[in-house]
Structures are given as C-alpha cells and as structure tokens.
C-alpha cells in the first residue's frame, strides 16, 4: 500500500508478545520465555498458578492468552475448569478475560491484537473509535495485519495489507493503531460517504489531523482502495468544514445544493467567533440551540456578538437548529434574500 515495512521498524511489534504487556516478575518472565516450562514457584500449587495468571491479566486489561496460561502451568483441563467456574471468560478463541467477565475499556481491541499476533494494528472503524472520531465502537473489532493471511472470525474483522508507512502508525493507550489520518483512508474503503464525512468532520473538530495531513496520507498510498472516494470528499468544502452540530452540516449542504456562495466557518471575529461568514455579501449566520444558547450569560453574550457584527457592517441572521433541520427551505429562502441585498 506504501513503503515497505522494515524489520527494525519500532512502530510494529516483532512478535505477538509485543502486543501484550510484560510479565510482572522475573519468575513469570522465565515461564513465558520458556515456551510452556513454568518455574517451580508457579507450579507447586494451583493458587500459585492463578496468581501468576492474575499478574499477567492485571497488565493486559484482564486478558490472558492460551499460550500464557500454558506457560503458567495450566493444562487444557485446568483451563476448562476455570471456564466452567467463571474464573475465565472467552473473549476470542485463544484469548480469555479473568474476573467477572465485564471488560474494561479497549480490552476487546487488545484481545483482537493478541489474537492476530505479530505485525497487527487496530484500523478502520476501530481506529476511528480509539481516536474519538466515532462515537460507538463497531460490532466487529477491525484489525489490519501486515504481510500475513489471517481469517476473520466472529467479532473480529481482519484486513490484510502488504505494507504500511511507519509515519501512519501510532502507539496509543498501549495499543498499535492507525494514525487518525490513515484511519480516514481506511474507512473510505469500507464505509459510506456520509460515514466518511462524519469521521473527517470529527477529526478536524478534535484537531486529530489537518487537511494537509489527509492529503499526505492520500499521496503516500495512491493507488489504493478508497483513495478516489477520499479524494472526492476532501475536495468538497462541505465535508472539510469544521461543523459543530448536525444543524451546521445540514445548512452547509443546503447552501451547496442551492448553488449559493460557500461561507467561511467558525471565523475569529475580535473576541468572538462567527459560525458562518460571507465577507463580500456582509452576512453572518449564527445558529441558536436550546443546549448551547440558553441561560442569561449566554443570552447576553449572543447579543454582544450581534452588536459587534452589526457595528462592522454585517447583516446577522439567527435561525435555530430546529429551523435548519426541519424548515431548511424557509431558512434557505431568507438567506438567499440576505445575500442578494
């Protein structure tokens, strides 16, 4: 997909163990390094083995792999017994959660990386969720695996890629994950256009990337699946504007579809900021909502803003968010008249 991934690249783990936290003690380290040969201190009693497992799980968001269980001295029968008694819970085949079965944040994502092993990273919708650009995690954890064939399974969707540029990798919350800008490109290959626009909008608002970052990722990975759609969307002023609400995005689309001049958005204006500005036509549109524009302090601030805008020679419109979403044609008609004046 881009530059070859070098073996010495520190951005990806050289083995599956690098996607997990190190053991808590030298004894556990010896047990894990021995490929199943646990130290004497961990094999004398069952509670000693459970303690070793607990220490590993404590460093891995309650998770432990079948290989790590075996290294701590647990046989298949011992694992089955702990599953029946509720000490262990299956997350994915070969990865278990220790405790009550309620997973902490990002545990499913770590479990997916433990399953996929070396040269794997969170990508696509899962990466977008980790970076806060998507509100809800996807039903399936999405992981990209570099240079290996690995089948998807229930709850886990695997994407195979030939290589990845090290500049598009991040270590975040102890997880390997696509950079925010790369996640946009990945989502362009599998998501809808609206989903892509929403993720771009969120990424810009959160300052996860700049438009220039998106252009660089696109240039490094062309040609690839999703590149054409991403190029189309980032060339669209509506998609690239930093919108703060559904109403703002709706109004931008109404303006674009009507063929009206596109405004500047969220423009600094003295000590204030204007939502939409047409400098040439001397028009400003401010959107009001019950959530963000109620209360005496905000009420006074909004009127102070209007006085500043009008003193600078701008005509100010203040439709509500409900007007824009549910009475778009009416708002568009009033805006057209204001721009014509």
ZAMARGU-4260 file (C-alpha; in steps of 0.2 Angstrom, whole numbers, plus 5000, padded with zeros to 4 digits):
<rodrens>
0) 5000/5000/5000 | 5015/5011/5003 | 5033/5010/5008 | 5039/4993/5014 | 5039/4989/5032
5) 5057/4987/5038 | 5061/4973/5051 | 5068/4986/5063 | 5053/4997/5062 | 5049/5001/5080
10) 5031/5005/5076 | 5025/4987/5075 | 5029/4973/5086 | 5041/4960/5080 | 5031/4946/5089
15) 5014/4943/5097 | 5022/4946/5114 | 5025/4964/5110 | 5006/4967/5108 | 5005/4962/5127
20) 5012/4969/5142 | 5027/4961/5150 | 5026/4949/5165 | 5025/4956/5182 | 5040/4946/5189
25) 5056/4938/5184 | 5048/4921/5188 | 5034/4924/5176 | 5046/4931/5163 | 5055/4914/5164
30) 5039/4905/5162 | 5033/4914/5147 | 5050/4914/5138 | 5052/4895/5141 | 5038/4891/5129
35) 5027/4882/5142 | 5040/4877/5155 | 5034/4886/5171 | 5046/4889/5185 | 5045/4878/5201
40) 5037/4893/5211 | 5022/4894/5199 | 5018/4875/5198 | 5018/4869/5215 | 5001/4874/5220
45) 4985/4879/5209 | 4984/4896/5218 | 5002/4900/5213 | 4997/4897/5195 | 4982/4908/5197
50) 4992/4921/5205 | 5004/4921/5190 | 4989/4922/5178 | 4982/4936/5188 | 4998/4946/5187
55) 4998/4945/5168 | 4980/4949/5166 | 4982/4964/5178 | 4994/4971/5165 | 4983/4966/5150
60) 4966/4974/5154 | 4961/4957/5162 | 4966/4947/5147 | 4977/4932/5145 | 4981/4921/5131
65) 4980/4902/5130 | 4999/4902/5127 | 5002/4912/5143 | 4990/4901/5153 | 5000/4886/5147
70) 5017/4895/5152 | 5010/4897/5169 | 5007/4879/5171 | 4988/4877/5167 | 4983/4862/5156
75) 4968/4861/5144 | 4958/4853/5158 | 4963/4866/5171 | 4958/4880/5158 | 4941/4871/5155
80) 4938/4870/5174 | 4941/4889/5176 | 4930/4892/5162 | 4916/4882/5170 | 4918/4890/5187
85) 4918/4908/5180 | 4936/4912/5184 | 4940/4914/5165 | 4928/4920/5151 | 4931/4918/5132
90) 4934/4934/5123 | 4940/4927/5106 | 4946/4909/5103 | 4963/4908/5112 | 4961/4924/5122
95) 4952/4925/5139 | 4947/4938/5152 | 4950/4934/5170 | 4937/4940/5183 | 4919/4944/5182
100) 4918/4944/5163 | 4915/4963/5161 | 4929/4970/5150 | 4937/4987/5154 | 4939/5000/5140
105) 4949/4994/5125 | 4950/4976/5131 | 4941/4969/5116 | 4953/4979/5105 | 4968/4972/5114
110) 4961/4955/5113 | 4960/4956/5094 | 4978/4961/5093 | 4983/4947/5104 | 4973/4935/5093
115) 4981/4942/5077 | 4999/4942/5084 | 5014/4950/5076 | 5013/4965/5064 | 4995/4969/5068
120) 4986/4985/5072 | 4969/4992/5075 | 4962/5000/5059 | 4947/5007/5050 | 4932/5010/5061
125) 4941/5003/5077 | 4955/5016/5075 | 4942/5030/5072 | 4934/5025/5088 | 4950/5024/5098
130) 4954/5042/5092 | 4937/5048/5097 | 4931/5052/5079 | 4917/5039/5080 | 4906/5038/5095
135) 4902/5020/5096 | 4914/5005/5093 | 4910/4994/5078 | 4901/4977/5081 | 4917/4969/5075
140) 4934/4974/5080 | 4944/4979/5064 | 4962/4974/5063 | 4975/4976/5049 | 4988/4963/5048
145) 5004/4966/5038 | 5010/4953/5025 | 5001/4938/5033 | 4985/4929/5029 | 4973/4928/5044
150) 4954/4924/5043 | 4941/4934/5051 | 4931/4927/5065 | 4915/4931/5075 | 4918/4948/5082
155) 4934/4951/5073 | 4937/4958/5055 | 4954/4956/5048 | 4961/4966/5034 | 4977/4961/5025
160) 4989/4974/5019 | 5006/4972/5010 | 5015/4986/5020 | 5012/5002/5029 | 5022/5018/5031
165) 5029/5020/5048 | 5023/5038/5049 | 5005/5031/5048 | 5007/5021/5064 | 5004/5026/5082
170) 5006/5019/5100 | 4991/5024/5109 | 4984/5018/5126 | 4997/5004/5124 | 4989/4998/5108
175) 4996/4999/5090 | 4984/5009/5080 | 4982/5018/5063 | 4986/5036/5064 | 4970/5047/5063
180) 4973/5052/5045 | 4976/5035/5039 | 4960/5029/5048 | 4951/5041/5037 | 4958/5032/5021
185) 4954/5015/5028 | 4936/5020/5032 | 4935/5027/5014 | 4937/5009/5008 | 4924/5001/5018
190) 4911/5014/5024 | 4898/5025/5016 | 4901/5043/5010 | 4891/5050/5025 | 4901/5040/5037
195) 4917/5046/5029 | 4911/5064/5030 | 4906/5062/5049 | 4923/5055/5053 | 4933/5069/5044
200) 4922/5082/5052 | 4925/5074/5070 | 4944/5073/5066 | 4945/5091/5061 | 4935/5097/5076
205) 4946/5087/5088 | 4962/5093/5079 | 4967/5075/5076 | 4973/5080/5059 | 4974/5094/5047
210) 4968/5094/5029 | 4986/5094/5024 | 4988/5078/5034 | 4974/5070/5024 | 4982/5075/5008
215) 4999/5067/5013 | 4991/5051/5018 | 4982/5050/5001 | 4998/5054/4991 | 5008/5041/5000
220) 4995/5027/4997 | 4989/5030/4979 | 4983/5020/4971 | 4973/5010/4983 | 4955/5006/4988
225) 4946/5021/4995 | 4958/5034/4988 | 4946/5040/4975 | 4932/5042/4987 | 4943/5051/5000
230) 4950/5062/4986 | 4932/5067/4981 | 4927/5071/4999 | 4942/5081/5005 | 4939/5092/4989
235) 4922/5095/4995 | 4921/5111/5005 | 4905/5105/5014 | 4914/5089/5020 | 4930/5098/5026
240) 4922/5112/5035 | 4923/5111/5054 | 4905/5109/5059 | 4900/5109/5077 | 4882/5102/5075
245) 4871/5092/5064 | 4862/5109/5060 | 4878/5117/5054 | 4882/5102/5042 | 4864/5102/5036
250) 4865/5121/5032 | 4881/5119/5023 | 4873/5106/5012 | 4858/5116/5009 | 4869/5131/5003
255) 4880/5120/4992 | 4864/5111/4984 | 4856/5128/4981 | 4872/5134/4972 | 4875/5149/4984
260) 4892/5155/4988 | 4900/5144/5002 | 4904/5153/5018 | 4919/5153/5029 | 4915/5143/5045
265) 4919/5147/5063 | 4928/5163/5059 | 4938/5173/5073 | 4929/5190/5075 | 4938/5200/5088
270) 4935/5192/5105 | 4920/5182/5097 | 4919/5168/5083 | 4906/5169/5069 | 4898/5152/5064
275) 4896/5157/5045 | 4903/5172/5036 | 4900/5179/5019 | 4913/5194/5019 | 4909/5200/5001
280) 4890/5200/5005 | 4892/5206/5023 | 4881/5192/5030 | 4884/5182/5046 | 4873/5167/5051
285) 4873/5162/5069 | 4864/5146/5074 | 4855/5145/5091 | 4850/5130/5101 | 4842/5126/5117
290) 4858/5117/5123 | 4871/5130/5119 | 4861/5146/5119 | 4851/5146/5135 | 4854/5155/5151
295) 4856/5173/5155 | 4875/5174/5152 | 4874/5166/5135 | 4859/5176/5130 | 4869/5192/5134
300) 4885/5186/5125 | 4875/5182/5110 | 4868/5200/5109 | 4885/5207/5112 | 4891/5197/5097
305) 4877/5204/5087 | 4881/5222/5091 | 4899/5219/5086 | 4895/5211/5070 | 4882/5224/5065
310) 4894/5238/5070 | 4906/5230/5057 | 4893/5232/5044 | 4886/5214/5044 | 4868/5208/5042
315) 4866/5195/5056 | 4853/5180/5055 | 4850/5169/5069 | 4840/5154/5064 | 4838/5140/5077
320) 4845/5122/5074 | 4827/5116/5073 | 4823/5129/5059 | 4838/5122/5049 | 4835/5104/5051
325) 4816/5104/5050 | 4812/5120/5040 | 4828/5121/5028 | 4819/5128/5013 | 4812/5143/5023
330) 4830/5147/5030 | 4837/5145/5013 | 4825/5157/5006 | 4829/5170/5019 | 4847/5168/5017
335) 4846/5170/4998 | 4837/5186/5001 | 4850/5192/5013 | 4865/5188/5001 | 4856/5197/4987
340) 4854/5213/4997
</rodrens>
